[in-house]
Amino acid sequence: MTFQDTDKATSDLDNLWKRFCNELTIRIGDDPVRTWFHSLRPIRLDPVREQFVIAVPGAFHLEWLQSHYVEPVTECAQRVLGNGFATVFEVGSGDWHKSNSPELTEAKRNSEPTISAITAKPPVKRATVQSLKIDPDFCFETFVAGEENRLPRSAAMAVAQSPGGNRFNPLLIHGGVGLGKTHLLHAIANLSMQTMENCHPVLTNAEQFTSDFIRAVQHDKKLDFADQYGDSDILLVDDVQFFMGREQTQRQFFHTFNTLINAGKQIVMTSDRTPKELDGLEERLRSRFSQGLVVEVMPPEYETRVAILRVWAERDGVKLPVEVEDFLAAHITSNVRNLRGAVIRLLAIASLEMSELSVAVARRTLHDLLSKPQIAVTVDRIIEIVSRYYRLAPELFSSKSRKQPLAEARMIVMALSCELTGLSLAAIGARLGGRDHTTILHGRETIREKAEHDPEFNRLLEQFKREAEHGITI
């Protein structure tokens, strides 16, 4: 089908987009379209360049489209628009979904990639000299801080808005692996470049600093090394604990540190421990590290983990089902990095298998990330939880009564006991009034079948599991 009335199409992008998605659904199926395309938005139809431009919410989403859907998208574009048209994807800004302007500058139009060569646009500014790549996705908007981490986030924002001009110099952020220390360093760099003209942050880590110093010694360029690091407005150093045991590097960092502080420049560092615990560092360095503000990032609470999941899922252009959010937040408690990895893996698996995003898929595919139960799960514990919800006396579960809601509650105990306790069917039956193994099997299958057809009931079961394993209630 050739699309000829391009002027009319320009004023009717939504209808054009619906036709495009309908073609895609025929080509690749409903689930992938809902997962990867329903969150996209058409921007404009350019009849001169024969381009249909579509906004994509994030870099991960863009990379996934590039890797998996180039061929079907190209075919659908030709069916809906005509053989001359190409579909162009563009990573949108924070308010990308609100933008529907057909006007772009000539330079921006000429820079847009086609779907066969999609690339995320780089930020407007970048620190270059001796700096690691600054990730634009690691900003303060994507650092979700509950009450437990408001102080480190606020301190980092204050530093980014007024580097060197505050009492937080140096700022040292310490905490466990994957809790957001590196995220805050990138966020400081990004915000400082946005708010201050010609601000030059330098982002590095202890390993990179050491390698640069060794290279400078080898080529007799120690002065150049000192000038390059000393030229930064904000020096951001990740994982300073790796300076321990490296005496020459420590001495060089001590001189760099003093040069920047004396010049009114800002230093921000991260570590996996407090300055006092950095036993392999010179005392004068530990003293310098403690002279400003030392803050700790803490593991996020359950509510914060849910909020983190929603932020990252929205940036990838998808909405996780509530029960999946609950499951991930309850079972991935170690660090934020694992939460992010879980979302990426879950989206990928669901798309590849063309399956719904569900707790069952998450439980099957994320087993290596799921935390072990924090509480010993017993039949008695399950009875306690279920009986409290149904307002039944615990001793009724071993009775002969088959009245509702007791009968259903007892079958829930059977199903959860089979899944969570590791006991045999006979042992579970013995605790429930001497019932035989066939009764336990029947109860388990009845509950499984109901959960498959009743999302609300399935969500209730997941809440019971979460409380049984981790003591978390909603």
C-alpha positions as CSV (number, residue, x, y, z in Angstrom):
1,M,0.0,0.0,0.0
2,T,1.4,3.4,-1.0
3,F,0.8,6.3,1.3
4,Q,0.3,9.4,-0.9
5,D,-1.6,12.0,1.0
6,T,1.4,13.0,3.2
7,D,0.0,16.4,4.2
8,K,-3.0,14.7,5.7
9,A,-0.7,12.1,7.4
10,T,1.3,14.8,9.0
11,S,-1.8,16.1,10.8
12,D,-2.9,12.6,11.7
13,L,0.2,11.0,13.2
14,D,-1.8,9.0,15.8
15,N,-3.8,7.2,13.1
16,L,-0.7,6.5,11.2
17,W,1.0,5.2,14.3
18,K,-2.0,2.9,15.0
19,R,-1.8,1.5,11.4
20,F,1.9,1.0,11.9
21,C,1.4,-0.9,15.2
22,N,-1.3,-3.0,13.7
23,E,1.0,-4.1,10.9
24,L,3.7,-4.9,13.5
25,T,1.2,-7.0,15.5
26,I,0.5,-9.1,12.4
27,R,4.2,-9.4,11.8
28,I,5.6,-10.2,15.3
29,G,2.7,-10.7,17.6
30,D,0.8,-8.7,20.2
31,D,3.0,-9.2,23.2
32,P,6.3,-7.8,21.7
33,V,4.3,-4.8,20.3
34,R,2.8,-4.1,23.7
35,T,6.2,-4.5,25.5
36,W,8.4,-2.6,23.1
37,F,6.2,-0.3,20.9
38,H,3.2,0.9,22.8
39,S,5.3,3.3,24.9
40,L,6.8,4.9,21.8
41,R,5.4,8.2,20.3
42,P,5.3,9.4,16.7
43,I,7.0,12.8,16.3
44,R,6.5,13.8,12.7
45,L,6.2,12.6,9.1
46,D,8.8,14.2,6.8
47,P,7.6,13.8,3.2
48,V,10.7,15.5,1.8
49,R,13.2,13.2,3.4
50,E,10.7,10.3,3.4
51,Q,11.1,9.7,7.1
52,F,8.7,8.7,9.8
53,V,10.3,9.9,13.1
54,I,9.4,8.1,16.4
55,A,10.5,9.0,19.9
56,V,12.0,6.2,22.1
57,P,12.1,6.7,25.9
58,G,15.6,5.4,26.7
59,A,18.9,4.1,25.4
60,F,18.3,0.5,26.5
61,H,14.9,0.5,24.6
62,L,16.7,1.9,21.5
63,E,19.4,-0.8,21.6
64,W,16.8,-3.5,21.9
65,L,14.9,-2.2,18.9
66,Q,18.1,-2.1,16.9
67,S,19.1,-5.6,17.9
68,H,15.8,-7.4,17.4
69,Y,13.3,-5.5,15.2
70,V,15.0,-3.8,12.3
71,E,13.6,-6.1,9.7
72,P,9.9,-6.1,10.7
73,V,9.9,-2.4,11.3
74,T,11.4,-1.7,7.9
75,E,8.8,-4.0,6.2
76,C,5.9,-2.4,8.1
77,A,7.1,1.1,7.2
78,Q,7.1,0.2,3.6
79,R,3.6,-1.3,3.8
80,V,2.1,1.7,5.5
81,L,4.1,4.5,4.0
82,G,5.4,3.3,0.7
83,N,8.8,1.9,-0.4
84,G,10.6,5.2,-0.2
85,F,10.0,5.8,3.5
86,A,12.3,4.9,6.4
87,T,11.5,4.8,10.1
88,V,13.8,6.9,12.2
89,F,14.0,6.4,16.0
90,E,15.2,9.1,18.3
91,V,16.0,8.9,22.0
92,G,13.7,11.5,23.7
93,S,14.5,13.9,26.5
94,G,12.8,13.7,29.9
95,D,9.5,15.1,28.5
96,W,9.8,13.2,25.2
97,H,6.2,11.9,25.5
98,K,4.9,15.5,25.6
99,S,6.7,16.6,22.4
100,N,4.8,16.4,19.2
101,S,6.3,19.3,17.3
102,P,6.8,18.8,13.6
103,E,9.6,21.5,13.5
104,L,13.2,20.7,14.0
105,T,16.3,22.5,13.0
106,E,18.0,21.5,9.8
107,A,21.1,20.4,11.8
108,K,19.0,18.1,14.0
109,R,17.2,16.6,11.1
110,N,20.4,15.8,9.3
111,S,21.9,14.1,12.4
112,E,19.0,11.7,13.0
113,P,20.0,8.0,12.5
114,T,17.9,5.5,10.7
115,I,16.8,2.3,12.5
116,S,19.6,0.3,10.8
117,A,22.1,2.5,12.6
118,I,20.5,3.7,15.8
119,T,22.7,5.5,18.3
120,A,21.8,7.4,21.4
121,K,22.6,11.1,21.2
122,P,25.5,12.1,23.4
123,P,25.0,14.8,26.0
124,V,25.7,18.4,24.9
125,K,28.8,18.7,27.1
126,R,31.4,16.1,28.0
127,A,34.5,16.3,30.2
128,T,37.3,14.9,28.1
129,V,40.8,15.3,29.6
130,Q,41.6,12.3,31.7
131,S,37.9,11.6,32.3
132,L,36.0,8.4,32.2
133,K,32.7,8.5,30.2
134,I,30.0,10.3,32.1
135,D,26.7,8.4,31.8
136,P,23.7,10.8,31.1
137,D,21.3,8.2,32.5
138,F,22.9,8.5,35.9
139,C,21.4,11.7,37.1
140,F,19.7,12.9,40.2
141,E,16.2,12.3,38.7
142,T,17.0,8.6,38.4
143,F,18.6,8.3,41.9
144,V,15.6,7.4,44.0
145,A,16.4,8.2,47.6
146,G,14.2,7.1,50.5
147,E,14.6,8.5,54.0
148,E,17.7,6.2,54.4
149,N,19.6,8.0,51.6
150,R,18.3,11.6,51.6
151,L,21.5,13.0,53.2
152,P,24.0,11.6,50.5
153,R,21.7,12.7,47.7
154,S,21.3,16.2,49.2
155,A,25.0,16.6,49.8
156,A,25.8,15.5,46.3
157,M,23.3,18.0,44.8
158,A,24.8,20.8,46.9
159,V,28.2,20.0,45.6
160,A,27.1,19.8,42.0
161,Q,25.3,23.2,42.3
162,S,28.2,25.0,44.1
163,P,31.4,23.0,43.7
164,G,34.2,24.1,46.1
165,G,31.9,26.8,47.5
166,N,30.5,24.9,50.4
167,R,31.6,23.1,53.5
168,F,31.3,19.7,51.9
169,N,34.9,19.6,50.4
170,P,35.9,17.0,50.1
171,L,32.7,14.9,50.0
172,L,33.3,11.2,50.7
173,I,30.4,8.8,50.0
174,H,30.9,5.3,51.4
175,G,28.8,2.2,51.4
176,G,28.4,-1.4,50.1
177,V,28.5,-2.6,46.5
178,G,25.8,-1.5,44.1
179,L,24.0,1.0,46.4
180,G,24.4,4.0,44.1
181,K,27.8,5.6,45.0
182,T,29.0,5.7,41.4
183,H,25.5,6.8,40.3
184,L,25.9,9.9,42.5
185,L,29.3,10.7,41.0
186,H,27.9,10.7,37.5
187,A,24.9,12.7,38.7
188,I,27.2,15.4,40.1
189,A,29.1,15.6,36.8
190,N,25.9,15.8,34.8
191,L,24.2,18.5,36.9
192,S,27.4,20.6,37.2
193,M,27.8,20.7,33.4
194,Q,24.1,21.6,33.0
195,T,24.0,24.4,35.5
196,M,27.4,26.1,35.1
197,E,28.9,27.3,31.9
198,N,32.4,25.8,31.1
199,C,32.4,23.6,34.2
200,H,35.0,20.9,33.7
201,P,34.4,17.8,35.9
202,V,36.9,14.9,35.7
203,L,35.5,11.5,36.6
204,T,38.0,8.7,37.3
205,N,38.6,5.9,39.7
206,A,41.6,4.7,41.7
207,E,42.6,2.1,39.1
208,Q,42.5,4.7,36.3
209,F,44.3,7.3,38.3
210,T,47.0,4.8,39.1
211,S,47.4,3.7,35.4
212,D,47.6,7.3,34.3
213,F,50.3,8.0,36.9
214,I,52.3,5.0,35.9
215,R,52.1,6.0,32.3
216,A,53.2,9.5,33.2
217,V,56.3,8.2,35.1
218,Q,57.2,5.9,32.2
219,H,57.2,8.7,29.7
220,D,58.6,11.4,32.0
221,K,55.4,13.4,31.9
222,K,54.6,13.8,35.6
223,L,54.1,17.5,35.2
224,D,51.6,17.0,32.4
225,F,49.8,14.5,34.6
226,A,49.6,16.9,37.5
227,D,48.4,19.7,35.2
228,Q,45.7,17.6,33.6
229,Y,44.1,16.5,36.9
230,G,44.7,19.9,38.5
231,D,42.8,21.6,35.7
232,S,39.5,20.0,36.7
233,D,36.8,22.1,38.4
234,I,35.4,18.9,40.1
235,L,37.5,15.8,40.6
236,L,35.3,12.7,41.1
237,V,37.2,9.6,42.2
238,D,35.5,6.3,42.5
239,D,36.7,3.5,44.9
240,V,39.5,5.2,46.7
241,Q,40.0,2.1,48.8
242,F,42.1,0.7,45.8
243,F,44.8,3.3,46.6
244,M,45.7,1.2,49.6
245,G,49.2,-0.3,49.4
246,R,50.2,1.9,46.5
247,E,52.6,4.4,48.2
248,Q,53.8,6.4,45.2
249,T,50.3,6.8,43.8
250,Q,49.1,7.9,47.3
251,R,51.8,10.6,47.4
252,Q,50.8,11.8,44.0
253,F,47.1,11.9,44.9
254,F,47.9,13.7,48.1
255,H,49.6,16.5,46.1
256,T,46.7,16.6,43.6
257,F,44.2,16.7,46.4
258,N,46.0,19.7,48.1
259,T,46.4,21.5,44.8
260,L,42.7,21.3,44.1
261,I,41.5,22.2,47.6
262,N,43.8,25.2,47.8
263,A,42.5,26.4,44.4
264,G,38.9,26.2,45.7
265,K,38.1,23.2,43.5
266,Q,35.8,20.4,44.5
267,I,36.7,16.8,45.3
268,V,34.2,14.0,45.6
269,M,35.2,10.4,46.4
270,T,33.6,7.1,47.0
271,S,34.8,4.2,49.1
272,D,33.5,0.9,50.4
273,R,34.4,1.9,54.0
274,T,34.9,4.9,56.2
275,P,38.3,6.8,56.1
276,K,39.2,5.4,59.5
277,E,38.8,1.9,58.1
278,L,41.2,2.5,55.2
279,D,44.1,1.0,57.0
280,G,46.4,0.8,53.9
281,L,46.3,4.5,53.3
282,E,48.8,7.1,54.7
283,E,47.5,8.8,57.8
284,R,47.7,12.2,56.2
285,L,45.4,11.0,53.4
286,R,42.8,9.6,55.8
287,S,42.9,12.9,57.7
288,R,42.3,14.8,54.5
289,F,39.4,12.5,53.5
290,S,37.7,13.2,56.9
291,Q,38.1,17.0,56.8
292,G,34.9,17.6,54.8
293,L,31.7,15.6,54.9
294,V,31.6,11.8,55.1
295,V,28.2,10.3,54.3
296,E,27.0,6.7,54.0
297,V,24.6,5.2,51.3
298,M,22.4,2.6,52.9
299,P,20.6,-0.4,51.3
300,P,17.2,0.9,50.1
301,E,14.0,-0.1,52.1
302,Y,11.2,-2.1,50.4
303,E,9.2,1.0,49.4
304,T,12.3,2.6,47.9
305,R,13.1,-0.5,45.9
306,V,9.6,-0.4,44.4
307,A,10.1,3.3,43.5
308,I,13.5,2.5,41.9
309,L,12.0,-0.3,39.8
310,R,9.3,2.1,38.5
311,V,11.8,4.8,37.6
312,W,14.0,2.5,35.6
313,A,11.1,0.6,33.9
314,E,9.5,4.0,32.9
315,R,12.9,5.1,31.4
316,D,12.9,1.8,29.4
317,G,9.4,2.6,28.2
318,V,7.5,-0.2,30.0
319,K,5.2,-0.6,32.9
320,L,5.8,-3.6,35.2
321,P,2.7,-5.3,36.6
322,V,2.2,-4.5,40.3
323,E,2.7,-8.1,41.4
324,V,6.1,-8.2,39.5
325,E,7.2,-5.0,41.2
326,D,6.3,-6.5,44.6
327,F,8.1,-9.7,43.9
328,L,11.3,-8.1,42.7
329,A,11.4,-5.6,45.5
330,A,10.8,-8.3,48.1
331,H,13.3,-10.8,46.7
332,I,16.2,-8.6,45.4
333,T,17.3,-6.8,48.5
334,S,21.1,-6.8,48.2
335,N,21.7,-3.8,46.0
336,V,20.3,-1.4,43.4
337,R,22.5,-2.7,40.7
338,N,20.9,-6.1,40.9
339,L,17.4,-4.5,40.7
340,R,18.4,-2.8,37.5
341,G,19.9,-5.9,36.0
342,A,16.7,-7.8,36.9
343,V,14.5,-5.4,35.0
344,I,16.7,-5.6,31.9
345,R,16.9,-9.4,32.0
346,L,13.2,-9.8,32.6
347,L,12.2,-7.5,29.7
348,A,14.6,-9.3,27.4
349,I,13.3,-12.8,28.4
350,A,9.7,-11.8,28.1
351,S,10.3,-10.3,24.7
352,L,12.4,-13.2,23.4
353,E,9.8,-15.8,24.6
354,M,6.9,-13.5,23.6
355,S,5.5,-14.0,27.1
356,E,3.7,-11.8,29.6
357,L,5.7,-10.1,32.3
358,S,4.7,-12.2,35.3
359,V,5.9,-13.4,38.7
360,A,6.3,-16.9,37.3
361,V,8.7,-15.7,34.6
362,A,10.6,-13.6,37.1
363,R,10.9,-16.5,39.6
364,R,12.2,-18.8,36.8
365,T,14.6,-16.5,35.1
366,L,16.1,-14.5,38.0
367,H,16.8,-17.2,40.5
368,D,20.5,-16.3,40.8
369,L,19.5,-12.7,41.9
370,L,16.8,-13.6,44.3
371,S,17.8,-13.4,48.0
372,K,17.5,-16.4,50.2
373,P,14.6,-16.4,52.7
374,Q,15.5,-14.3,55.8
375,I,13.2,-16.3,58.0
376,A,12.8,-20.1,58.4
377,V,9.6,-21.0,56.7
378,T,7.5,-23.6,58.5
379,V,3.9,-24.9,58.0
380,D,3.1,-23.2,61.3
381,R,4.4,-19.9,60.1
382,I,2.3,-20.2,56.9
383,I,-0.8,-21.1,58.9
384,E,-0.2,-18.0,61.1
385,I,-0.1,-15.7,58.1
386,V,-3.0,-17.2,56.2
387,S,-5.2,-17.5,59.3
388,R,-4.6,-13.9,60.2
389,Y,-5.7,-12.8,56.7
390,Y,-8.9,-15.0,56.8
391,R,-9.5,-14.2,60.5
392,L,-9.6,-17.9,61.4
393,A,-8.3,-19.7,64.5
394,P,-5.0,-21.5,63.6
395,E,-6.2,-24.7,65.2
396,L,-9.1,-25.0,62.7
397,F,-6.6,-25.9,59.9
398,S,-6.1,-29.4,61.4
399,S,-9.9,-29.9,61.9
400,K,-12.2,-31.9,59.7
401,S,-14.4,-28.9,58.7
402,R,-14.7,-28.2,55.0
403,K,-16.7,-24.9,55.4
404,Q,-15.6,-21.8,53.4
405,P,-13.5,-19.8,53.7
406,L,-11.6,-22.4,55.9
407,A,-11.4,-25.0,53.0
408,E,-9.8,-22.5,50.7
409,A,-7.4,-21.1,53.3
410,R,-6.3,-24.7,54.2
411,M,-5.6,-25.4,50.5
412,I,-3.5,-22.2,50.3
413,V,-1.5,-23.5,53.3
414,M,-1.0,-26.8,51.4
415,A,0.2,-25.1,48.2
416,L,2.6,-22.7,50.0
417,S,3.9,-25.4,52.3
418,C,4.8,-27.5,49.2
419,E,6.6,-24.6,47.6
420,L,8.4,-23.0,50.5
421,T,9.1,-25.5,53.3
422,G,10.8,-28.4,51.5
423,L,8.8,-30.9,53.5
424,S,7.3,-34.0,52.0
425,L,3.6,-34.3,51.2
426,A,3.2,-36.7,54.1
427,A,4.8,-34.3,56.6
428,I,2.6,-31.4,55.5
429,G,-0.5,-33.7,55.7
430,A,0.5,-34.7,59.2
431,R,0.6,-31.1,60.4
432,L,-2.8,-30.5,58.8
433,G,-4.8,-33.0,60.8
434,G,-3.3,-36.2,59.4
435,R,-4.4,-35.7,55.8
436,D,-2.9,-38.0,53.2
437,H,-0.6,-37.0,50.3
438,T,-3.3,-37.1,47.7
439,T,-5.3,-34.5,49.6
440,I,-2.2,-32.2,49.7
441,L,-1.6,-32.7,46.0
442,H,-5.3,-31.9,45.2
443,G,-5.1,-28.7,47.3
444,R,-1.9,-27.6,45.7
445,E,-3.3,-28.1,42.2
446,T,-6.5,-26.4,43.0
447,I,-4.7,-23.3,44.2
448,R,-2.3,-23.2,41.3
449,E,-5.2,-23.4,38.8
450,K,-7.1,-20.6,40.5
451,A,-4.0,-18.4,40.6
452,E,-3.5,-18.9,36.8
453,H,-7.0,-17.5,36.1
454,D,-7.4,-14.9,38.9
455,P,-4.7,-12.2,39.0
456,E,-6.0,-10.8,42.3
457,F,-5.8,-14.2,43.9
458,N,-2.3,-14.7,42.5
459,R,-1.2,-11.3,43.9
460,L,-2.6,-12.4,47.3
461,L,-0.5,-15.6,47.2
462,E,2.6,-13.6,46.4
463,Q,2.0,-11.4,49.4
464,F,1.7,-14.5,51.6
465,K,5.0,-15.8,50.2
466,R,6.7,-12.4,50.7
467,E,5.7,-12.3,54.3
468,A,6.6,-15.9,55.0
469,E,10.1,-15.6,53.5
470,H,11.0,-12.0,54.3
471,G,8.6,-10.7,56.9
472,I,7.4,-8.1,54.5
473,T,3.7,-7.1,54.6
474,I,1.8,-4.7,52.3
